[in-house]
Amino acid sequence: MKSEEIAKIAGVSRSTVSRVINNYSNVPEDTKKKVLDVITKYNYQPNTSARVLAGKKNDTIGLFIVSIADAFNPNRLYNNNYFTQFVDAVVECANARGYYVLVNIVYCENDYNKVSEVFLQKRIDGGIVIGTERDAEVLINVSKRGFPVALIDYDADEIKRNKSDNDNLIVIGSNDYDGAVSAVEHLIGLGHKDIGLLAGRLSTYSGRQRYNAFFDTMKKHGLNVNEEFVLHGDFIKSKTADEVNKLIQRRKLPSAIFSSNDDMAITAMDLFRESNIKIPEDISIIGFDNIPLSSLVKPALSTVSTPVYDIVDRAVTELISYIKRNKKGFTSFSYDAKMVMRDTCLRK
């Protein structure tokens, strides 16, 4: 059914139907009710493309998940508990505010062009980017064209230094450095000195922050880091498994491991269990992110909690304010990451 037919049935002009659909204030209440009754009866859905061409918002937020690493694994996103949390939270927060979510996955460098296209075609009003790569230039250029963009897991200070004139950019994340410091401090406080690291991908802001915090904290306490205990899992389960298996085969283990995310920690726990290495009796381990699975594994994983829902809720709220032009200018927010003590750490 077209708007012309709605107008004919309601006995009004097509322009009146358009004003009702777009919630104009200059439509008499009885006329509005008449049109809305017909729309409800015939389940009429307005043409989104036509609204966009007419300069209207389409109440849709784009969610862009950058997943360039582990390119040969077709299930890399499906199996990633970190991304799953964000997708669920963005959809819930956006829907609660009357916005749809269009999910896009950036699998390779060329896909950044698709990000620009989605904005330029006005299929979305603004975008949230869960960043896992260092280069944000394409996304920043999109925001310079007038489209609001919220970046998650990017270096706010670096972007502000270089792009302080940007009026449509929001950067939101957690204080991963301090969270990682608290995890390593906890292990040291339990008497551990030979502490290993399961490092995340250093092309990510969170990966670098957690990596630097580990080495800074060990240095602060005068503890040497055995390079054989530094495992580069890169936030990828398959690579983590390779690194942990090599460690097990060397038959020399650290007394504890700080893992830069929970997925890698749980992968390591599975492999230790298969090799009859007991947690925490033989080796203690702490993760990061506090994904739902971390409380369900046995033993339950001690970890550092990042407030995913708070981060997403803020991102959606700020983005909608920018879309409605209630707010502009460069904005950044950072949330504290806190320790969650469970069962995988033991005093040395």
N, C-alpha and C positions, 0 to 999 in steps of 0.2 A: 504494500500500500504506500502511496506517495502523499506528500503534504498537501497536494492539490485536492486529493480525495478526502483527506481529513477536513480541509476547509469547506468542501462542498457539503459533507454530512453535517458539520457543525453550523453551517450557514454563515460563515465568516470568510474574509479574504485570506489568501495564502500568506500575505505579510503578517496578518494577525496570528496565524498559526506559528509563524517563525518567531514572533515576539514572545508568544507564550513559551515555546520550547527554550528560548534563550533567556527566559525569566525577566523580561523587561517590566519595569514598574508602571508603565503608562497603559496597561491593559485593565479594563474594568473587571472586577472580581467575578461577576456573573458570566462574562464572556470567557474569562480564563477557565472557570469551572466547566463551561460547556465544551471547550476544546479539550481539556484534560480528560473529561469523561469519555469522549470519543477516542482519544489516544489510548486510554486504559482498556476500553472495550475491544479495540482492534489490535492491541499490542503493537502499536506503531513505534518503530525505532528510527530516530532521525539519522540522516546521512552524515556520518562523521567527516567525510572528505569535503562535503559541501560546507560544513561549518568551518573547517580549517581554511578553505579558500576564501571564506567570508571574513577571515581574521579572528574567528572564535577559538577559544581554547578547547582541546578535546579531552581534558581531564585524564590524561594518561602520562605516567612517569616511566621512563626507560630505566631498566636495571641492567648495567653492563658488568659482566664478570670476566675479568682478564685471566685466562688460563692458558698461557702460551707454553709453559713448561710441561714436560711429560707428554710431548706432542703425539707420540705413537700409542698412547693408551686411550682407547675410545671411551673408557668408563671413568676417566680421571675426575670428572665433575660429579658424576653419580656417586662415587665412592668417597667424596670429600666432605667430611662432616662439618668443616668450617664454613664452606660455601652454602651448604644446605640450611644452616641456621640463618644466614643472612637472607636467603631467598624467602624463607618462611616469614621472617620478621618484616621484611619490606612489603610483602603482599598484605600481611595483616594490618600493618600501620597505614598503608596507603588506602586500602579498602575501607578502613574505619573512617577515613576522611573523604570518601567519595571518589577516590582516584583508582583507575585501573593501572596495572603494571605490565609492561612489555619487556620480557626477559631476553637479553641478547648475550651471547658468549663470544668473547674475542679469543679465537683459537690460534691465530697467527698474526704477524705484523700487518698483513694486508687487510685484516678484518677491522683495523682502526678506521679505514676508509668507510666501512659500513656504518661505523658509529656516526661519522659526520653526515652520511646520507640520511640516516634516520632523523637526525635533528633538522637538516635542511629541508627535508620533505615534510616537516612539521607533523610527523606522525606522533610525536611526543611533545609535552610542554616543558620538560626538564629531565635531567638524568642523574642517576646515582651510579657511581663507578666504584666497584670493589677492586682496588688496585693491587696487583702483585708484581708490577714491573716498575722500573725506575723512571722510564720516560713518560711524562704526562703531557708533552707538548701538544699532541693532537687534541687532547681533551680540553686543554686550556684555550687553544685557538677556537674551539667550538663555543666556549663560554664567552669569548671576546665578541662573538657575533650576536650576542644578546640572549643566548640560551642559558638558563641557570644550570649549574653542574655542581653536584656534591661528590667530593672525592673521599674515599675511605681507605686508610692505610697508605697515606702519602705524607711526605715531610712538609708540614705546614710552614715551618720557618724558612725552608729553602724556597718554597713557592712564593711566600710573601716577599722575600728579598728580591726575587727576580720578576714577580708579577704583581707588585703591590697596587698597580693601577687598575686591576681587574675588578669589575663591579658585580660579577655574576658567579663568583666562585666560593664554595664552601668546602672546608677541609675538616674532617672529623676522624678521630681515632682514639686510641687508649694509650696510656703512659706505659708502654711496654718495657722501657729501660728500667724504670723503678720496680716494675713487677718482676722482671728477671733478676734484678739485684736481690730482692727479698727472697726469691727461691734459692739462689746460690748461698746467700747468707744463712738461710735455714739449714742447708746441708752442712755448712761449715760449723754452725752452732751445735750440730749433732755429733761433731768430732770427725767429719769426713775431710780428708786432705787430698786423696787421689780422686778427683772429681772429673768425670768425662762430660762431653758436650755432644748432643745431637743437634747439629746446626741446621737452620732453615736456609732458604734461598737468599743469598746476599744481594740479589737484585731487587729485593723487596725491602720496604722501609722497616716493617716489623722484624724481618729476618736479621737486618743489620743491627737494630736496636738490641735485640736479645743476645746476639753474638757478642757485641761490644760490652754489654753489661756483664756477661760471664767472665770475659778476660779481665775487665777492670776490677771486678770484685775479687777474683783470685789474686790479682796483683796487689790489691789493697791489703790483703791478709798475708802477703808474702808467700803464697803458695804457687809452686811451679805447675804448669800444665803439660802433661805428657801428650805429645802430638799424636801418639797412637790411640789416645782416648778421645780425639776430636773427630767425630764422624759427620760427614757431610750428606745428610739425608735429603736436604733441599725441599722439605715439605712433601716429598714423594714417597709413597709406601714402598714401591719396588726398589728404589735406590736406598732407602733406609734399611730394608731387609738385607741387601748386599753388604752394606757397611757393617751392620750388626753381626752378620755371619762371619765376616772377616775378623771382627773383634773376638768372637767366641773361639774361632779356630786358632787364634794366637795364644789362647789359654792363659791370658793375663788380663784381668778385668779391673776397672776402677771400682772403688767401694760405693760410688754413687754416680748417677748421670742426671744432668739437667737437659731436658729435651725442649726444643724451641716450639713444639706444639704437641697436642695430645695424640693426634693420629700417629706420629712417629714414635711416641712413647709406648702406645699400645701395641704397635708393630714389634717393637723391641721386647716388650713383655711376653708376647706370644713366642718369640724365638728363644728367649731365655727359658721359658717353661719347657719347650721342646727339648732343650739341652740339660734339663734338670738343674737349672740355676734358679734358686729360690729368691723370690722378692717378698719382703725386703731383707730376709736373713743373709743372702749372699750379696745382694746389690740393691741399693735404694734408687728410686727414680722419681723425678718430679716432671710434670708436663706443663703445658701452657695453653690457655683458651677456655678450659672447663666446658668442653663439649658434652652433651648429654651422656654419651657412652662412657665417659671417664668415671662416672659414679656407679656404673653397672658392671664394669669388668671386675674380676676377682684376682688379687685384692683391688679394692677401689683405689683409683689413681689420685694421689696428691697432685695439685696443679695450681696454676695462677688463673684466676677468673677475669675475663674481659667482659664488660657489660654490653653484650651484643645488642640486646633489645633497646637499651638506652641510647646507644650509638645510632641505631637505625631510626628510632623514634625521633631523635633530634634531626637526623638527616632529612627525613620526610617532612617534618614540621618546618624546618628552615627552607627547604626546597619549595614547598607550597607558598610560603611567604614571598619568596623571590618570584615565583610564577605569577602571583597576584599583584606583584609590584608593590607590596607593602614594605619591602625591605630591599636594600642593595648594598654593595660594597663587599670587600673581601672579609670573610668570617672564618674563624677556626675554633674548634672545641676539642678538648682532650679529657678523657675519663680515666679515673684511677683503675689499676689492675690489682686485684687482691689475692692473697694466698688462700687456698682451700685445702685444709689438712685432712687427709684420709689415711690410707693404710700402707702406702708404698715406701715409707721412709722409716728407718730405724737408727737408733743411736749407735755409733761405731764403738 
